[in-house]
Structures are given as C-alpha cells and as structure tokens.
Amino acid sequence: MPDGWQPMMLGDACADGGTVQTGPFGSQLHAEDYVPEGVPVVMPVNIGDGRIEARGIARVDEADAMRLARHRLKAGDIVYSRRGDITRRGLVRREEAGWLCGTGCLLVRAGRGVDPSWLSYWLATPWVHDWLRGHAVGATMPNLNTGILSALPVELPPLEAQRRIAGVLGALDDLIDTNQKISVDLERLLAARFTLAGFDEPSNDGHRLADLISINPPYRKPRTDAPYIDMAALPTDRARVASVVQRAPSGGARFQNGDTVMARITPCLENGKTAYIDLLGPDEVGIGSTEFIVLRSAGPLGPHWSYFLARSPRFREYAVQHMSGTSGRQRCPADAIERYSIAMPDHLAASSFAELAEVLFEAIRTLDDEAHQAAHARDELLPLLLSGRVRVEDVAA
C-alpha cells in the first residue's frame, strides 16, 4: 500500500456523515404505489455499470417520496443491487438527486474525507468484485446486505489523491458518455428524417414489403468460428451491437454487413431489440438467434433503410399485432413481415436518405470506436491507479 493510504472498512469510510443502508422494504412500497409521472425510483434493473439507467424507471408520487424521505438519493450516492449481479453499482449524478433508492437496493453514501467518485471507481476494481462474490450469501443467488458491504476492505488515499484519480478516470467516462449521446442524437435525426419522408407509411396499392427488400435472405453456411450475436446483445435504442462472441454455429439466423436483425419474440420485439450489422469482415457470414428476422435493403434504398423501418413505431406496432403463439412464447412470423403493406418510396427521396445515412453512420462508427478505446484505457488504468501502482502524475506525463 502506498505511503499515506489508510486501510479501513467501507463502513468506516461512510461513518462520518455517510451511511450504508438498505432501501425500503416491500411492505413500505407496493405495486399500486407506482404512478406514470412522479419521483423516479431506482430498482436493481436501473443499475448500470457505474451509473443509473433511467429507461423504463418506476415512479411514485411526491407524497410517497416524502414518506420515504430517508431513502432519497443525493448526488454522489452509490446504489447497489442486493441480489443477482452484486458487482454492479450506479453513481448518482446531480440530475438524479432527489430520486428514491428502491426496494431490492443498498445505498452507500461516502463520509467526509472520501470522494464519492473515487469510491465508485474503487468499488469497480477486480479485487472488490472478487471479495463481494466470495462473501455474498445465498445458495442459488448471491445476496448482499449492509453487514457484508460495510465490512468491505478499502485502501483510502489522501483526499486530494482521490480527486486526482477520479478526475483522470472521470474524464474518460465523460468522453464515452459524450460520444454515445452524439451517436444516439444522430440516429434520432435519421429516424425523424425517415418518418418525415413517409417511408414507413402503409399503402393500399398492393405493394408488400417483400417486393422492396429481402427478408431472411439465404446465405452460405458460416464457418465454425463465425461471429455469433445472441438476443442479449441486441440494443433497444441504437444500431450498434453490444457484444459478439466467436463460436461454432448451431443453426439460426444468418446475416452479413448491411443487414438489419430484429427480434421477433416477446418481450424482445416490444422492447425494440434491433441492430444494424457492420462488424463483420468482407463477405463474412455471421449467425444469431433463431428468433431473429433478417432484413436486407439495397439499391436506391440503401442498406440503412431497412434498419430505420424496423425501428419505426408504425412497423413495430404491426409486427406486435401479428404475433401468435402461447402467451409466454409469442412471435411474429416472417411471412407476416413479408405481407406488410407499404407505399413505394420516391426514388430521389430514398437516394438522398441513403446518402445521408451513409455519412452519419460513418460518423457514428468513429464516435463508437473512440468510446471503445476510451473504455479500454479506463479499464486498464482503473486497477493500476486504484492500487497505487501507477500515479496520476505518471499518466499525465
């Protein structure tokens, strides 16, 4: 341990003005208490990797929030899931202050002399993850409690060193966030252009989607180490795939660069799980879940046209309405997608959209590559800075 660093337990680091506490019990917050508009409540599903994910967050009215005032979050608080993936934590930002720590969560509030951002990064280190997994309770699912979390060992640098470490890692996270927000905004711009052009409008002139694009086009058998994309990797709000693994294909959807893959099964179809494929090598064939439908547009439409059609609320509503099967395993058949009635796009409008989409998707790829490199640098630096093996001064030099 470097000179000046102090060994202690997390409970001690939170003792002076902070806390380690459990969120409200189920008896304090019932399903009927949730409302469409109100104070957001952070549940385990809303805890991302280092941040709070607001998409689909539950809410309660102000009266319930006041009743549960001791569970209201402050900027710099850290929220943990009590069970399941116990290594994920979310740092509360200024815009999330006043939200509620929800049922199934633990709240960590740093005490005086502890920088909350530094503490959040400390909790992201590999040795903390190993310690939590080793000390969690539960035979079938790991569980945390305040006693376990309070006993977590912490090696605390001087406050100024904490702030410098958090500043370096935070700058990389800021770059990642900025690039991701710009990428999402560029996609939204294209989606709005797609809708304004009326490309997803239905038609009564007898034209089917299968007359415009290929649906589940045939491809040769992929090689045994083909890139594989599973359902969990499909994003819900953007084009780029979250993760890819190399594995021997065992049957499923086949696709190439320029294809769009969309989930056809509940609840993934309703959630908008869709991706634009741009991660394969030339002429490489990838493989995915048997519950994917592959759409391929080309020519004047351009390859991105099918992606924005798959993201269109009108098209998705049609697909959901044509799902069939048992309540737990409903899916939209490919032939229903083929029958989707659609107006023939104007040639010039389609060509103009294709050109713009190509330019903006190239910008999105650049932004995502930069974000990926920043994330790699952060993940490499984090254990080095948090262990004291590398000093901030060495990084800055």
Residue pairs with C-beta under 8 A, 6 or more apart in sequence:
1 7
1 155
1 388
2 157
2 388
4 157
4 158
4 161
5 155
5 156
5 157
5 158
5 388
6 155
6 156
7 153
7 154
7 155
7 156
8 153
8 154
8 156
9 150
9 151
9 152
9 153
9 154
10 20
10 108
10 149
10 150
10 151
10 152
10 153
10 154
11 20
11 149
11 150
11 151
12 154
13 110
13 111
13 114
13 119
13 154
13 156
14 20
14 108
14 109
14 110
14 111
14 114
14 150
15 111
16 111
16 112
16 113
17 109
17 111
17 112
18 108
18 109
18 110
18 111
18 112
18 114
19 107
19 108
19 109
20 106
20 107
20 108
20 109
20 146
20 149
20 150
21 70
21 71
21 106
21 107
21 146
22 82
22 105
22 106
22 107
22 145
22 146
23 71
23 82
23 101
23 102
23 103
23 104
23 105
23 106
23 107
24 68
24 71
24 100
24 101
24 102
24 103
25 103
26 103
28 68
28 103
29 41
29 60
29 64
29 68
29 102
29 103
33 60
33 61
33 64
34 41
34 58
34 59
34 60
35 59
35 60
35 61
36 59
37 59
38 59
38 60
38 61
38 62
38 64
38 65
39 59
39 60
39 61
39 62
39 64
39 65
39 98
39 99
39 100
40 54
40 57
40 58
40 59
40 96
40 99
40 100
41 57
41 58
41 59
41 60
41 99
41 100
41 102
42 52
42 57
42 73
42 79
42 90
42 96
42 99
42 100
42 101
42 102
42 105
43 57
43 58
43 102
43 103
43 104
43 105
44 81
44 82
44 83
44 84
44 102
44 104
44 105
45 53
45 56
46 52
46 53
46 54
46 56
46 57
46 90
46 102
47 53
47 79
47 80
47 81
47 88
47 89
47 90
47 105
48 88
48 90
49 88
49 124
50 89
50 90
50 91
50 120
50 124
50 173
51 90
51 91
51 93
52 79
52 90
52 91
52 92
52 93
52 96
52 99
53 90
54 96
55 236
55 237
58 102
60 68
60 100
65 72
65 98
65 100
68 100
71 100
71 101
71 102
71 107
72 98
72 99
72 100
72 101
73 79
73 92
73 96
73 97
73 98
73 99
73 100
73 101
73 107
74 92
74 97
74 109
75 92
75 93
75 94
75 96
75 97
75 116
76 91
76 92
76 109
76 110
76 116
76 117
77 91
77 92
77 101
77 107
77 108
77 109
77 116
78 89
78 90
78 91
78 92
78 107
78 108
78 109
78 110
78 116
78 119
78 120
78 123
79 89
79 90
79 92
79 101
79 105
79 106
79 107
79 108
80 86
80 88
80 89
80 105
80 106
80 107
80 108
80 144
80 149
81 88
81 104
81 105
81 106
81 144
82 104
82 105
82 106
82 143
82 144
82 145
83 104
83 138
83 141
83 142
83 143
83 144
84 141
84 142
86 132
86 133
86 136
86 142
86 143
86 144
87 128
87 129
87 132
87 133
89 108
89 120
89 123
89 124
91 116
91 117
91 120
92 99
101 107
106 144
106 145
106 146
106 149
108 119
108 123
108 149
109 116
110 116
110 119
113 156
113 159
114 156
114 159
114 162
115 159
115 162
115 163
115 166
117 166
117 169
117 170
118 157
118 162
118 163
118 165
118 166
119 154
121 165
121 166
121 169
121 382
121 385
121 386
122 128
122 154
122 386
124 382
125 382
125 383
125 386
125 387
126 383
127 383
128 152
131 152
131 153
132 142
132 144
132 148
132 152
133 142
135 148
135 151
136 142
136 143
136 144
136 148
137 143
137 145
137 148
155 387
155 388
156 162
157 165
157 388
161 392
164 392
165 385
165 386
165 392
167 392
168 381
168 385
168 392
168 395
168 396
169 378
169 381
169 382
169 385
172 374
172 375
172 377
172 378
172 381
173 374
173 378
175 370
175 371
175 374
176 371
176 374
176 375
176 378
179 367
179 368
179 370
179 371
179 374
180 367
180 368
180 371
182 367
183 238
183 240
183 364
183 367
183 368
184 237
184 238
186 360
186 363
186 364
187 238
187 239
187 360
187 364
189 360
190 304
190 308
190 353
190 356
190 357
190 360
191 308
191 311
191 312
193 353
193 356
194 200
194 305
194 308
194 309
194 312
194 353
195 312
197 345
197 346
197 349
197 350
197 353
198 343
199 305
199 308
199 309
199 312
199 345
199 349
199 350
199 353
200 309
200 312
200 314
200 315
200 342
201 314
201 342
201 343
202 314
202 340
202 341
202 342
202 343
203 341
203 342
203 343
203 344
204 341
205 343
205 344
206 341
207 341
207 342
207 343
207 344
208 338
208 339
208 340
208 341
208 342
209 215
209 309
209 337
209 338
209 339
209 340
209 341
209 342
210 338
210 339
212 297
212 301
212 342
212 344
212 345
213 295
213 296
213 297
213 298
213 301
213 305
213 306
214 295
214 296
214 297
214 298
215 293
215 294
215 295
215 296
215 334
215 337
215 338
216 253
216 293
216 294
216 334
217 259
217 294
217 296
218 254
219 254
219 255
219 256
219 285
220 285
221 249
221 285
222 249
222 254
222 285
222 286
222 287
223 285
224 248
224 249
225 246
225 247
225 248
226 246
226 247
226 248
226 249
226 284
226 285
226 286
226 287
227 244
227 245
227 246
227 279
227 280
227 284
227 286
227 287
228 244
228 245
228 246
228 247
228 249
228 286
228 287
228 288
229 241
229 244
229 261
229 275
229 286
229 287
229 288
229 289
230 245
230 288
230 289
231 263
231 268
231 273
231 289
231 291
231 292
232 242
232 243
233 241
233 242
233 243
233 244
233 275
234 241
234 242
234 261
234 262
234 263
234 268
234 273
234 274
234 275
235 241
235 242
235 273
235 274
235 275
236 271
236 272
236 273
236 274
237 272
239 274
239 275
239 276
239 278
239 307
239 361
239 364
240 275
240 276
240 278
240 364
240 368
241 275
241 277
241 279
244 279
244 286
249 287
251 290
252 287
252 288
252 289
252 290
252 292
253 261
253 287
253 288
253 289
253 290
253 292
253 293
253 294
254 285
254 286
254 287
254 288
254 294
255 261
255 277
255 285
255 286
255 287
255 288
255 292
255 294
256 277
256 280
256 283
256 284
256 285
256 286
257 277
257 278
257 279
257 280
257 282
257 284
258 277
258 278
258 296
258 298
258 303
259 276
259 277
259 294
259 295
259 296
259 303
259 306
260 274
260 275
260 276
260 277
260 294
260 295
260 296
260 297
260 306
260 307
260 309
260 310
261 274
261 275
261 277
261 288
261 292
261 293
261 294
261 295
262 269
262 273
262 274
262 275
262 292
262 293
262 295
262 310
262 319
263 269
263 271
263 273
263 274
263 289
263 291
263 292
263 293
264 291
264 292
264 293
264 319
264 331
264 332
264 333
264 334
265 291
265 329
265 330
265 331
265 332
266 323
266 328
266 329
266 330
266 331
268 291
269 316
269 319
269 320
269 323
269 331
269 332
270 316
270 320
272 311
272 316
274 307
274 310
274 311
276 303
276 304
276 307
276 361
277 286
278 361
278 365
279 286
280 286
291 331
293 332
293 334
293 337
295 306
295 307
295 309
295 310
295 337
296 303
296 306
297 303
297 304
297 305
297 306
297 309
300 345
300 347
300 350
300 351
300 354
301 345
301 350
301 354
302 350
302 351
302 353
302 354
302 355
302 357
302 358
303 354
304 353
304 354
304 357
304 358
304 361
305 345
305 350
305 353
305 354
305 357
308 357
309 315
310 316
315 340
318 340
319 332
319 336
319 337
320 332
322 332
322 333
322 336
323 330
323 331
323 332
324 330
324 331
324 332
324 333
325 331
381 390
381 395
384 390
385 391
385 392
385 395
